[in-house]
Amino acid sequence: MKKFSHVIEAPQGLHARTAGKIAAAAMDYKSSVLVGFRGKKAQARDLIGLMGLYAEEGDCLEVEISGEDEAEACGKMKAVMEENL
């Protein structure tokens, strides 16, 4: 299992467009990608679930990735979040 944290720097927080980019990136991998915030977790592939975390600028997301391609998925998810959040 791989884990990392990401603090949201985007003023608009985790909104639909950003959640869509995260979901699209997660679909490229077989591994499970969970995004957590304030005790809630959402599958990264679930656009509505991601938006339901209601994460805003300054909030810290906890990401857990597990599966056969977790190392590659972890690198991609970090990059997508750094570019968009």
Rosetta silent file (secondary structure, phi, psi, omega in degrees, C-alpha in Angstrom):
SEQUENCE: MKKFSHVIEAPQGLHARTAGKIAAAAMDYKSSVLVGFRGKKAQARDLIGLMGLYAEEGDCLEVEISGEDEAEACGKMKAVMEENL
SCORE:     score description
SCORE:     0.000 S_00000001
   1 L     0.000  137.861  176.292    0.000    0.000    0.000 S_00000001
   2 E  -112.022  144.037  178.612    1.179    3.510   -0.865 S_00000001
   3 E  -137.778  147.871  170.531    0.010    6.618    0.974 S_00000001
   4 E  -156.252  161.874  177.735    0.502   10.328    0.592 S_00000001
   5 E  -114.290  150.889  176.344   -1.070   13.580    1.728 S_00000001
   6 E  -141.702  123.941  175.826   -1.901   16.594   -0.386 S_00000001
   7 E   -89.413  128.041 -178.303   -2.848   20.070    0.850 S_00000001
   8 L   -73.281  123.024  179.095   -5.251   21.815   -1.520 S_00000001
   9 L  -104.687  -16.238 -178.344   -3.778   25.067   -2.781 S_00000001
  10 L   -70.710  130.197 -178.729   -6.430   25.880   -5.388 S_00000001
  11 L   -58.890  -29.602 -178.316   -8.779   28.667   -4.219 S_00000001
  12 L   -85.315   -3.985  178.860  -11.822   26.816   -5.586 S_00000001
  13 L    69.967 -155.986 -179.665  -10.979   23.622   -3.660 S_00000001
  14 L   -86.847   94.293 -176.746  -11.981   20.167   -4.916 S_00000001
  15 L  -108.349 -178.102 -171.990  -14.595   21.080   -7.534 S_00000001
  16 H   -58.503  -46.421 -177.254  -16.184   19.173  -10.428 S_00000001
  17 H   -63.595  -44.824  179.605  -13.497   19.769  -13.059 S_00000001
  18 H   -65.999  -43.617  177.825  -10.687   18.790  -10.717 S_00000001
  19 H   -59.852  -37.031  177.857  -12.595   15.769   -9.399 S_00000001
  20 H   -64.211  -40.214  178.240  -13.108   14.705  -13.016 S_00000001
  21 H   -66.916  -39.103  178.007   -9.387   14.857  -13.718 S_00000001
  22 H   -65.448  -45.652  179.840   -8.635   12.811  -10.601 S_00000001
  23 H   -61.598  -43.429 -179.860  -11.303   10.234  -11.519 S_00000001
  24 H   -63.044  -40.379  179.015  -10.026    9.956  -15.095 S_00000001
  25 H   -65.952  -40.586 -179.022   -6.450    9.394  -13.884 S_00000001
  26 H   -65.716  -29.980 -179.277   -7.564    6.712  -11.406 S_00000001
  27 L   -66.130  -19.638 -178.648   -9.404    4.829  -14.165 S_00000001
  28 L   -76.143   -5.534 -174.007   -6.077    4.150  -15.888 S_00000001
  29 L  -125.577  152.580  177.206   -4.986    1.792  -13.076 S_00000001
  30 L   -80.409  -24.140 -177.514   -6.132   -1.494  -11.619 S_00000001
  31 L   -65.591  152.710  173.673   -5.231   -0.421   -8.091 S_00000001
  32 E   -80.779  130.998  178.406   -7.798    0.910   -5.649 S_00000001
  33 E  -121.195  114.165  179.167   -7.327    4.629   -4.996 S_00000001
  34 E  -108.947  135.481  176.348   -9.071    6.036   -1.918 S_00000001
  35 E  -114.715  124.467 -177.993   -9.176    9.737   -1.101 S_00000001
  36 E  -117.572  149.142  176.742   -9.951   10.621    2.505 S_00000001
  37 E  -159.546  126.785  178.529  -10.870   13.829    4.294 S_00000001
  38 L    50.945   45.407  176.358  -12.291   14.384    7.797 S_00000001
  39 L    83.001   -7.654  177.497  -13.046   10.717    8.359 S_00000001
  40 E  -100.383  151.411  176.429  -14.787   10.200    5.018 S_00000001
  41 E  -132.970  145.251  176.998  -13.319    8.230    2.123 S_00000001
  42 E  -136.010  143.260  172.230  -14.227    8.144   -1.547 S_00000001
  43 E   -65.977  135.139 -179.427  -13.006    6.017   -4.405 S_00000001
  44 L   -63.211  -23.029  178.740  -10.998    8.272   -6.704 S_00000001
  45 L   -75.942  -11.952 -174.478  -12.963    6.868   -9.655 S_00000001
  46 L   -98.135   97.033 -177.805  -16.200    8.212   -8.115 S_00000001
  47 H   -55.764  -48.101 -178.668  -16.668   11.822   -9.233 S_00000001
  48 H   -66.502  -38.964  177.751  -19.688   12.429   -7.004 S_00000001
  49 H   -62.505  -41.687  177.777  -17.974   10.784   -4.039 S_00000001
  50 H   -62.316  -46.322 -179.827  -14.940   13.044   -4.441 S_00000001
  51 H   -64.433  -30.821  179.640  -17.093   16.154   -4.602 S_00000001
  52 L   -69.733   -8.211  175.665  -18.989   14.909   -1.548 S_00000001
  53 L   -75.389  -19.400  178.496  -15.825   15.269    0.527 S_00000001
  54 L    52.732   43.849 -179.872  -16.369   19.060    0.382 S_00000001
  55 L   -83.685  136.171 -176.772  -12.626   19.745    0.567 S_00000001
  56 L  -121.085  176.415  178.006  -11.580   23.385    0.247 S_00000001
  57 L   -53.586  132.204  179.792   -8.397   25.404   -0.060 S_00000001
  58 L    92.487  -14.701  178.544   -6.042   24.587    2.814 S_00000001
  59 L   -76.716  151.136 -178.624   -7.614   21.190    3.539 S_00000001
  60 E  -108.509  120.579  176.696   -5.407   18.096    3.561 S_00000001
  61 E   -91.924  140.586  175.411   -6.448   15.036    1.546 S_00000001
  62 E  -109.005  124.090 -175.973   -5.141   11.588    2.522 S_00000001
  63 E  -115.514  130.877  177.810   -4.661    9.223   -0.415 S_00000001
  64 E  -122.905  129.381 -178.445   -4.269    5.429   -0.121 S_00000001
  65 E  -127.132  127.698  177.901   -3.409    3.289   -3.124 S_00000001
  66 E  -141.133  138.794  179.573   -3.280   -0.499   -3.106 S_00000001
  67 L   147.584 -176.285 -172.400   -3.001   -3.038   -5.882 S_00000001
  68 L   -68.800  -25.330  179.126   -0.698   -4.496   -8.468 S_00000001
  69 L  -117.254   33.978 -173.977    0.244   -1.177  -10.089 S_00000001
  70 H   -61.733  -36.656 -178.700    0.176    0.963   -6.939 S_00000001
  71 H   -64.487  -46.050  178.952    3.631    2.513   -7.401 S_00000001
  72 H   -66.247  -43.005  179.811    2.827    3.809  -10.873 S_00000001
  73 H   -63.109  -38.829  179.917   -0.662    4.914   -9.803 S_00000001
  74 H   -61.363  -46.641  178.841    0.763    6.753   -6.805 S_00000001
  75 H   -60.044  -42.929 -179.454    3.119    8.778   -8.985 S_00000001
  76 H   -67.674  -43.418 -178.764    0.324    9.692  -11.384 S_00000001
  77 H   -65.009  -40.055  176.173   -2.143   10.641   -8.651 S_00000001
  78 H   -59.867  -45.584 -178.337    0.431   12.863   -6.950 S_00000001
  79 H   -62.954  -44.595 -179.515    1.144   14.598  -10.253 S_00000001
  80 H   -62.917  -42.305  179.744   -2.541   15.149  -11.055 S_00000001
  81 H   -68.537  -40.111  178.494   -3.208   16.605   -7.620 S_00000001
  82 H   -64.496  -37.749 -179.368   -0.145   18.849   -7.713 S_00000001
  83 H   -73.693  -31.721 -170.949   -1.122   20.171  -11.155 S_00000001
  84 H  -114.855  -16.498 -179.107   -4.797   20.718  -10.375 S_00000001
  85 L  -120.672    0.000    0.000   -5.177   21.198   -6.642 S_00000001
